Structure formats: structure tokens, C-alpha cells
Amino acid sequence: MDIAAYYFPNYHADVKNEEVHGRNWTEWELMKCARSRFEGHQQPKVPVWGYEDEADPAVMAKKIDTAKAYGIDAFIFDWYWYDGPYLQRALDEGFLPAVQGKDFKFALMWANHDWYDRHPCSRDVFHPKMLYRWNNTKENVAEIWDMIVEKYFRHPNYWRLDGKIYFSIYATNRFITQMGGVEACAEVLDMLRKKVKDAGLGELHINSVWYDNLDNAPSSPCTTAEWTTKAGFDSYTSYNCIFPHPLWEKDLKVAYKDSNKAYLELAHKAFTTLPAPYLPVVTAGWDTSPRTIQSDVWEVLGYPYLPVMEPDAEGFGELLRDLSKYDPKTIFINAWNEWTEGSYLEPDGVTGFALLDEVKKFKEAVAK
């Protein structure tokens, strides 16, 4: 069983970010400004390794070596394209040079959503300024496929699931709609499969990130069953195990183990009723307060004004073990470094390496 951690690459300088926030801006600036917003709120969270530049191969090599040592097999990079590359230096300039000669893998999850200015976000959570619109269509996606196949899928460290190249799409409903419907989506995915085959790379496993409604995905023109039977997705997963539930509607804090119980109910339904394999995910923690204006009153209003769930190493380990009972091919973790969402495995001054210790114990137990 593989363990793959999502990697959010916004901790290096990017040209688009500099146009909005200034020279050398990264999301570390939000973490540096974070503070406690209510009684018992644990902020600021300070990285043990400091505010490092992930586009530096030496920095990325430490991340890779640490992840491997604690039982993680791959990073799944959030991958963005808005009429050109965005946030790709962490992968292109940091990870790819650093992983040469190492037994560690990577894959892409196309984060095909619009990018809003929530860095930081005001209390007017439903009207943030849109900075970049995701606008790929059936007519222009072929050039993206060509670039992904040549630059990433060919790489010897690219991750495979059951021998097939793994590629994930974040907003499946948006993707289907933007491509022109389920039949057009099927043609677009078949195009990618053919390009992979023609490149001599074998077969492709296309994963759909799915949310919480098993019958009709929000805003989707078809049912989730049609995602598999008509569009041709090979599996489902979730980006995290935070989802619409009464737990997340009003209180300022959510207990980790209460969230686990709610997610296990959802996961059981997904494992037993979805028409393709479900690959589960374990969320390390949750605190989106760094992405908000720190002087504003903290209330549950909608993303990013959401309840806080502090990490719980014991509960984290329990959820890994509970999900493994379904014998999934892999378990994902959100995330290696989602610092501004409070979901990260990298060590901070409070939790340290406790979550990574749980991953290591779990992997050692599974291997026996």
C-alpha cells in the first residue's frame, strides 16, 4: 500500500504572485502574520525548518528524504495552468533536480479551479476578487496534454498505480462542463490516453476528485456514476476529509476524532457504492485562519472562515488504520505542506514530527 501526500507549491516566489503581492511574496508571509483569533486557538504555527524556499533543490531534497524516511512514497503536486504556468517552480526547479537518483515518486493533480485573491480574505467570503480564471476547453487542451506527457509523464520518477501513470483532476464537475459535457469529456480523456500510449508509456489511470454527494455532484451535468461509465475516470478520491457536515457549520473548533467518525461514514458509503475504486484521504489538521485578515472577528462564515481542527497524532494514526481495513491501493494525506490551511506533515513547533511518526508506524505495520 502506497502513501502519497498532496503538495501545495506556494512557498516560492512566482511572477504572478509578485504582480499582486510584491517582490518575493509567498504564502509564508501569511503564516508570519497569523495570530490567535479566539480562546484556545493555537496560532502562530512556526515551521521547525524555517520559512524555506521550496524551489531550492537542497530544500526539496530534505523534504524528499524526510518523507521517504517516514514511509511516504510520493508527492501529488497541485498543478496549475492559467494561460501559462503558475506555481510550477517548486516542481520544476526544486523537486525534479532534487529527486534524481532517489527512490521517491511524484504525480500531478490538475487544480482546475479559478484562483481568487484570498491572501488574505476579508469577511465578505462570497465575493473575493478573481485573479485567474481556469479557461481550458476541448479546443485548447491538447497542447496541455502534450506538455504534461513530455515534461512529466516521461520522468522516471513519475508515480504509477498498478503500473499505470496516475493523473488526477481536482474539480471533476467543472472539467466535464468546461469540456462541453460528459461525451466531450470522454473524448478529451481518450485523447490523453492515446498520447500516453503513443509515447510508449503504457496505460493511464485518471482519477476524479469527488466530494460528498454520491448521486449528483454539485454543478455537474451528469451523475457521479457517469463520471466512470461515460467520461471514463478510473477511480475516485477526495482532496481532504473535510466536507459539508453539521460538525463544520457553526462551532469554532472541531475535535479531530469527531471529524474522523463523520468521514468514516462517508468513506464507507464511497467504498461500497461508487462505481469505481475509492482512494481515501487522511487530513492532517485544519486551520484556514492564516488566509484571513487577522484583525477581523473570527466567525464561521464560509471558506476560509471555517472551524479549526487541531492535529491529533493518535486520531491521525487511528484513521490510517481504519481506512486500511478496506484494503485500498493507496491512501492519500492532505497534505505535506498546506500550512495556510493548517493541514501539513512538515514539523512545526507544537506537533513536531508526531504525525510523521504515525505514518512510519503505520507503514511498518502494513509491511509485516
C-alpha positions as CSV (number, residue, x, y, z in Angstrom):
1,M,0.0,0.0,0.0
2,D,1.4,3.4,-1.1
3,I,1.1,6.6,0.9
4,A,1.0,9.7,-1.2
5,A,0.9,13.2,0.2
6,Y,-0.5,16.2,-1.6
7,Y,1.9,19.0,-2.1
8,F,0.8,22.7,-2.4
9,P,3.5,24.7,-4.1
10,N,3.0,28.3,-3.0
11,Y,6.1,28.7,-0.8
12,H,8.4,30.0,-3.5
13,A,8.4,33.3,-5.5
14,D,6.1,33.3,-8.6
15,V,5.8,36.1,-11.2
16,K,2.0,36.2,-11.0
17,N,2.1,36.4,-7.2
18,E,4.6,39.2,-7.3
19,E,2.3,41.2,-9.6
20,V,-0.3,41.1,-6.9
21,H,1.6,41.0,-3.6
22,G,5.0,42.4,-4.3
23,R,8.5,41.1,-4.8
24,N,9.4,37.6,-3.4
25,W,6.0,37.1,-1.8
26,T,5.0,33.6,-0.8
27,E,2.3,32.2,1.5
28,W,4.9,32.2,4.2
29,E,4.0,35.8,4.7
30,L,0.5,34.8,5.8
31,M,2.0,32.3,8.3
32,K,4.3,35.0,9.7
33,C,1.3,37.3,10.3
34,A,-1.0,34.6,11.8
35,R,-2.2,35.1,15.4
36,S,-4.6,33.5,17.9
37,R,-8.2,34.6,17.0
38,F,-10.2,33.1,19.8
39,E,-9.6,31.5,23.2
40,G,-7.6,28.3,22.8
41,H,-6.7,28.9,19.2
42,Q,-3.1,27.7,18.5
43,Q,-1.5,30.4,16.3
44,P,1.0,31.3,15.2
45,K,2.3,27.9,13.9
46,V,6.1,28.2,13.2
47,P,7.9,25.7,10.9
48,V,10.8,23.9,12.6
49,W,12.7,24.1,9.3
50,G,12.1,27.9,9.0
51,Y,10.5,29.7,6.1
52,E,12.3,27.9,3.3
53,D,12.3,28.3,-0.4
54,E,10.9,25.1,-2.0
55,A,12.3,26.0,-5.4
56,D,15.7,25.4,-4.0
57,P,16.8,21.8,-4.8
58,A,18.6,21.5,-1.5
59,V,15.5,22.4,0.4
60,M,13.4,20.0,-1.6
61,A,15.9,17.2,-1.1
62,K,15.4,17.5,2.6
63,K,11.7,17.2,2.2
64,I,12.0,14.2,-0.1
65,D,14.5,12.4,2.2
66,T,12.3,13.1,5.3
67,A,9.1,12.0,3.6
68,K,10.8,8.8,2.4
69,A,12.3,8.0,5.8
70,Y,8.8,8.2,7.4
71,G,7.0,6.0,4.9
72,I,5.7,8.3,2.3
73,D,6.1,7.1,-1.3
74,A,5.1,10.1,-3.4
75,F,4.1,13.7,-3.5
76,I,1.0,14.6,-5.5
77,F,1.6,18.1,-6.7
78,D,-1.2,20.6,-7.1
79,W,-0.6,21.7,-10.7
80,Y,-2.0,24.9,-12.1
81,W,-2.3,26.4,-15.6
82,Y,-3.8,29.8,-16.3
83,D,-2.9,30.6,-19.9
84,G,0.5,29.5,-18.8
85,P,2.3,28.0,-15.8
86,Y,1.6,29.0,-12.3
87,L,3.3,27.8,-9.1
88,Q,5.5,25.3,-11.0
89,R,8.9,26.3,-9.9
90,A,8.7,24.1,-6.8
91,L,8.2,21.1,-9.0
92,D,10.4,22.1,-12.0
93,E,13.3,23.8,-10.2
94,G,13.1,22.3,-6.8
95,F,11.7,18.7,-6.9
96,L,12.8,17.4,-10.3
97,P,16.5,18.2,-9.8
98,A,16.4,17.0,-6.2
99,V,14.7,13.7,-6.9
100,Q,17.3,12.5,-9.4
101,G,18.7,9.1,-8.2
102,K,16.2,8.8,-5.4
103,D,13.6,6.2,-4.8
104,F,10.7,8.6,-4.5
105,K,7.8,9.4,-6.8
106,F,5.6,12.3,-7.9
107,A,2.4,12.8,-9.8
108,L,0.1,15.7,-10.8
109,M,-3.3,16.7,-9.7
110,W,-4.6,19.3,-12.1
111,A,-6.1,22.0,-9.8
112,N,-8.5,23.2,-12.4
113,H,-10.3,25.9,-10.5
114,D,-10.4,29.6,-10.7
115,W,-7.9,31.4,-8.5
116,Y,-9.2,34.0,-6.1
117,D,-7.4,36.6,-4.0
118,R,-7.8,35.1,-0.6
119,H,-4.4,36.0,0.6
120,P,-5.7,37.3,2.9
121,C,-9.5,37.2,2.6
122,S,-12.0,39.6,4.2
123,R,-15.2,38.5,5.9
124,D,-17.0,39.0,2.6
125,V,-16.1,35.4,1.8
126,F,-18.5,35.0,-1.1
127,H,-17.2,37.9,-3.2
128,P,-13.4,37.6,-3.4
129,K,-11.6,39.1,-6.4
130,M,-10.9,36.6,-9.1
131,L,-7.3,36.8,-10.3
132,Y,-7.1,34.0,-12.8
133,R,-9.9,32.0,-14.5
134,W,-9.4,28.4,-15.5
135,N,-10.4,28.5,-19.1
136,N,-9.2,25.4,-20.8
137,T,-11.6,23.8,-23.2
138,K,-11.8,20.8,-25.6
139,E,-10.4,23.0,-28.3
140,N,-7.2,24.0,-26.5
141,V,-6.5,21.2,-24.0
142,A,-4.4,19.1,-26.5
143,E,-1.3,21.4,-26.0
144,I,-1.6,20.9,-22.3
145,W,-1.7,17.1,-22.7
146,D,1.4,17.2,-24.9
147,M,3.3,19.2,-22.4
148,I,2.3,17.1,-19.4
149,V,3.2,13.8,-21.3
150,E,6.6,15.1,-22.4
151,K,7.7,17.0,-19.4
152,Y,6.3,15.0,-16.5
153,F,4.9,11.6,-17.5
154,R,8.2,10.6,-19.2
155,H,10.1,11.3,-16.0
156,P,11.5,8.1,-14.4
157,N,10.2,9.1,-11.0
158,Y,6.6,9.6,-12.1
159,W,4.2,7.6,-9.9
160,R,2.2,4.7,-11.3
161,L,-0.8,3.0,-9.7
162,D,-1.0,-0.7,-10.6
163,G,1.6,0.0,-13.3
164,K,-0.4,2.8,-14.9
165,I,0.5,6.5,-14.9
166,Y,-1.6,8.3,-12.3
167,F,-3.2,11.6,-13.1
168,S,-5.9,13.3,-11.1
169,I,-8.3,16.1,-11.9
170,Y,-9.5,18.2,-8.9
171,A,-12.8,19.8,-10.0
172,T,-14.4,17.0,-12.0
173,N,-17.7,18.7,-12.4
174,R,-16.0,21.9,-13.6
175,F,-13.9,19.8,-16.0
176,I,-16.8,18.0,-17.5
177,T,-18.8,21.2,-18.0
178,Q,-15.8,23.1,-19.4
179,M,-15.0,20.4,-21.9
180,G,-18.6,20.5,-23.2
181,G,-20.4,17.7,-21.4
182,V,-19.8,14.1,-20.5
183,E,-19.3,12.8,-24.1
184,A,-16.9,15.6,-24.9
185,C,-15.0,14.9,-21.7
186,A,-14.7,11.3,-22.6
187,E,-13.1,12.3,-25.9
188,V,-10.7,14.6,-24.2
189,L,-9.6,11.9,-21.7
190,D,-9.3,9.4,-24.5
191,M,-7.1,11.8,-26.3
192,L,-4.8,11.9,-23.3
193,R,-4.7,8.1,-23.1
194,K,-3.8,7.9,-26.7
195,K,-1.0,10.4,-26.3
196,V,0.4,8.4,-23.4
197,K,0.2,5.1,-25.3
198,D,1.7,6.7,-28.5
199,A,4.6,7.9,-26.3
200,G,5.4,4.4,-25.3
201,L,4.4,5.0,-21.7
202,G,1.8,2.3,-21.3
203,E,-1.6,2.9,-19.8
204,L,-3.1,5.9,-17.9
205,H,-5.1,5.9,-14.7
206,I,-7.2,9.0,-14.5
207,N,-8.6,9.9,-11.1
208,S,-11.6,12.0,-10.2
209,V,-11.5,14.1,-7.0
210,W,-15.1,13.7,-5.7
211,Y,-16.9,15.4,-2.8
212,D,-19.8,14.2,-0.7
213,N,-22.8,13.6,-2.9
214,L,-22.9,10.1,-4.4
215,D,-25.9,10.7,-6.6
216,N,-25.4,14.1,-8.3
217,A,-22.2,16.0,-7.9
218,P,-22.7,19.8,-7.3
219,S,-23.0,21.8,-10.5
220,S,-22.3,18.7,-12.6
221,P,-24.2,17.9,-15.8
222,C,-24.2,14.2,-15.0
223,T,-24.3,11.8,-12.1
224,T,-21.1,10.5,-10.5
225,A,-21.8,7.1,-11.9
226,E,-21.5,8.6,-15.4
227,W,-18.1,10.0,-14.5
228,T,-16.9,6.4,-14.7
229,T,-19.3,4.8,-17.2
230,K,-19.3,7.6,-19.7
231,A,-16.5,10.0,-19.1
232,G,-14.0,7.2,-18.3
233,F,-12.5,8.1,-14.9
234,D,-10.7,5.1,-13.3
235,S,-11.1,6.0,-9.6
236,Y,-12.4,8.5,-7.1
237,T,-10.7,10.2,-4.3
238,S,-11.1,13.3,-2.0
239,Y,-8.7,16.2,-1.6
240,N,-9.2,16.1,2.2
241,C,-11.7,14.6,4.6
242,I,-13.3,17.9,5.5
243,F,-16.7,18.1,3.9
244,P,-20.2,19.6,4.5
245,H,-21.5,18.2,7.8
246,P,-23.2,19.7,10.8
247,L,-19.8,19.5,12.6
248,W,-18.5,22.2,10.3
249,E,-21.4,24.5,10.3
250,K,-21.2,26.6,13.5
251,D,-18.7,25.8,16.2
252,L,-15.3,27.5,16.2
253,K,-13.5,24.2,16.8
254,V,-14.0,20.6,15.6
255,A,-12.5,17.7,17.5
256,Y,-10.2,15.5,15.3
257,K,-11.8,12.2,16.3
258,D,-15.4,13.6,15.7
259,S,-14.3,14.6,12.2
260,N,-12.9,11.1,11.7
261,K,-16.2,9.5,12.6
262,A,-18.0,11.6,10.1
263,Y,-15.5,10.9,7.4
264,L,-15.5,7.2,8.0
265,E,-19.3,7.1,7.4
266,L,-18.8,8.9,4.1
267,A,-15.8,6.7,3.2
268,H,-17.8,3.5,3.8
269,K,-20.5,4.7,1.5
270,A,-17.9,5.6,-1.1
271,F,-16.1,2.3,-0.8
272,T,-19.3,0.3,-1.1
273,T,-21.4,2.2,-3.6
274,L,-19.2,4.2,-6.1
275,P,-18.9,2.5,-9.5
276,A,-15.0,2.7,-9.4
277,P,-12.4,2.3,-6.6
278,Y,-12.4,5.0,-3.9
279,L,-8.9,6.0,-2.7
280,P,-9.3,7.6,0.7
281,V,-7.5,10.5,2.3
282,V,-6.5,11.5,5.8
283,T,-6.3,15.2,6.7
284,A,-3.5,16.2,9.0
285,G,-5.4,19.2,10.6
286,W,-7.4,22.2,9.6
287,D,-6.9,25.9,10.2
288,T,-7.5,28.4,7.4
289,S,-7.3,31.4,9.6
290,P,-3.9,32.5,8.2
291,R,-5.7,33.1,4.9
292,T,-7.9,35.8,6.5
293,I,-7.5,39.3,7.7
294,Q,-6.1,38.9,11.2
295,S,-7.8,41.9,12.7
296,D,-11.3,40.7,11.7
297,V,-13.6,39.0,14.1
298,W,-13.4,35.2,13.7
299,E,-16.7,33.5,13.0
300,V,-17.8,30.6,10.8
301,L,-18.9,32.3,7.6
302,G,-17.7,30.0,4.8
303,Y,-14.3,29.4,3.4
304,P,-11.8,30.4,4.6
305,Y,-13.7,31.4,7.8
306,L,-14.2,27.8,8.9
307,P,-13.9,25.9,12.2
308,V,-10.4,24.9,13.3
309,M,-9.4,21.3,13.8
310,E,-6.1,20.9,15.6
311,P,-3.9,17.9,14.6
312,D,-4.2,14.8,16.8
313,A,-1.4,12.3,16.2
314,E,-3.4,9.5,17.9
315,G,-6.5,10.2,15.9
316,F,-4.5,10.5,12.7
317,G,-3.0,7.1,13.2
318,E,-6.3,5.6,14.0
319,L,-7.8,6.9,10.8
320,L,-5.0,5.5,8.8
321,R,-5.6,2.1,10.3
322,D,-9.4,2.3,10.0
323,L,-9.2,3.1,6.3
324,S,-6.6,0.4,5.6
325,K,-9.3,-2.2,6.6
326,Y,-10.9,-1.5,3.1
327,D,-7.5,-2.5,1.5
328,P,-7.2,0.5,-0.8
329,K,-4.4,0.6,-3.3
330,T,-3.2,3.8,-1.7
331,I,-4.0,6.3,1.0
332,F,-3.6,10.0,0.4
333,I,-2.6,12.5,3.0
334,N,-3.6,16.2,2.9
335,A,-1.1,17.4,3.0
336,W,2.7,17.6,3.1
337,N,2.7,21.4,3.4
338,E,-0.7,23.1,3.3
339,W,0.4,25.4,6.1
340,T,-2.1,28.2,5.5
341,E,-4.9,25.6,5.7
342,G,-3.4,24.0,8.8
343,S,-3.0,20.7,7.1
344,Y,0.6,19.7,6.9
345,L,3.0,16.9,7.9
346,E,6.1,19.1,8.0
347,P,7.2,19.7,11.6
348,D,6.1,22.7,13.5
349,G,7.0,23.9,17.0
350,V,3.9,22.4,18.6
351,T,3.3,19.0,16.9
352,G,6.8,18.4,15.7
353,F,7.2,15.0,14.0
354,A,4.3,13.3,15.7
355,L,2.2,12.9,12.6
356,L,5.1,11.6,10.6
357,D,5.9,9.1,13.4
358,E,2.3,7.8,12.9
359,V,2.8,7.4,9.2
360,K,6.0,5.4,9.8
361,K,4.4,3.1,12.4
362,F,1.5,2.5,10.0
363,K,3.7,1.7,7.1
364,E,5.8,-0.7,9.2
365,A,2.7,-2.4,10.4
366,V,1.3,-2.8,6.9
367,A,4.6,-4.3,5.7
368,K,4.6,-7.1,8.2
